[in-house]
Amino acid sequence: MKYKVITATNRTEFESKVNEFLDLGWQLQGSHQLMTNSNGSFYSQTMVRNVLHLKDEVIQLLNSIKTDAEMALDGRWDCTTTEGMESGFEAQIFLIDKVLDKLK
């Protein structure tokens, strides 16, 4: 599980940050807080992300990449043509990017 505390000095910025993290799969942990100190007021919200639920999806994506590589190595996929590059290498890059995005 990952843990992050979101802070902002104004409500609009705070809501924007919290919504951005919600869109990325983070969840609220408890309620928000409005804190005041000698530097002024700021909003705070604890966010958590359960990375374990990503395991099955990441395994599936990695298996797809592995299958593509095996097909290229044993000649089932011609990676020397434009069509082969578009259907193979670009697909692998897309899958790798998806894995990396999930792990952020």
C-alpha positions in Angstrom: 0.0 0.0 0.0 1.2 3.5 -0.8 0.4 6.5 1.4 0.5 10.2 0.4 -0.6 13.4 2.1 -2.0 16.0 -0.3 -1.7 19.7 0.8 -2.7 23.0 -0.7 -3.0 26.6 0.5 -6.4 27.2 -1.1 -9.5 25.2 -1.6 -9.5 25.2 -5.5 -6.0 23.9 -5.7 -6.7 21.4 -3.0 -9.8 20.0 -4.7 -7.9 19.8 -8.0 -5.1 17.9 -6.5 -7.4 15.5 -4.7 -9.5 14.9 -7.8 -6.3 14.2 -9.8 -5.2 11.5 -7.4 -8.7 10.0 -7.3 -8.6 9.8 -11.1 -5.2 7.9 -10.8 -6.7 5.3 -8.5 -5.9 6.7 -5.1 -8.5 6.6 -2.4 -9.4 9.0 0.4 -8.2 7.9 3.9 -10.3 9.7 6.5 -11.6 13.2 6.0 -9.8 16.3 5.0 -8.3 18.8 7.5 -8.0 22.5 7.5 -4.8 23.4 9.4 -3.6 26.8 10.6 -0.1 27.6 11.7 2.1 30.7 11.8 2.4 30.6 8.0 -1.3 30.6 7.4 -4.0 28.0 6.6 -3.7 25.0 4.4 -5.8 22.0 3.5 -4.7 18.4 4.0 -6.0 15.0 2.8 -4.5 11.6 3.3 -4.6 9.4 0.2 -3.8 5.6 -0.1 -3.4 3.3 -3.0 -3.5 -0.4 -2.7 -0.9 -1.6 -5.2 -1.7 -5.3 -4.6 -4.8 -5.1 -6.7 -2.7 -4.3 -9.7 -0.8 -7.5 -9.5 -3.1 -9.6 -11.8 -3.3 -6.8 -14.4 0.4 -6.3 -14.4 1.0 -10.0 -14.8 -1.4 -10.1 -17.7 0.3 -7.2 -19.5 3.8 -8.7 -18.9 2.7 -12.0 -20.3 1.4 -10.3 -23.4 4.8 -8.6 -23.9 6.6 -11.9 -23.3 4.4 -13.6 -26.0 5.2 -10.9 -28.5 8.9 -11.3 -27.8 8.7 -15.1 -28.2 6.8 -14.6 -31.5 9.5 -12.3 -32.8 12.3 -14.7 -31.8 10.8 -17.8 -33.3 9.8 -16.1 -36.6 6.0 -16.1 -36.1 6.1 -12.3 -36.3 8.1 -10.4 -38.9 9.5 -7.5 -37.0 11.4 -6.2 -40.0 8.4 -4.9 -41.9 6.5 -1.6 -41.2 3.4 -3.7 -40.5 5.4 -5.9 -38.1 6.9 -2.9 -36.3 3.5 -1.3 -35.9 1.8 -4.4 -34.7 4.6 -5.6 -32.5 7.1 -3.1 -31.2 4.5 -0.3 -30.9 2.2 -2.7 -29.1 4.9 -3.7 -26.7 5.8 -0.1 -26.0 2.1 0.6 -25.4 1.9 -2.3 -22.9 5.1 -1.3 -21.2 3.7 2.2 -20.8 0.5 0.8 -19.3 2.5 -1.2 -16.7 4.6 1.8 -15.8 1.5 4.0 -15.4 -0.1 1.4 -13.2 2.9 1.4 -10.9 3.2 5.2 -10.5 
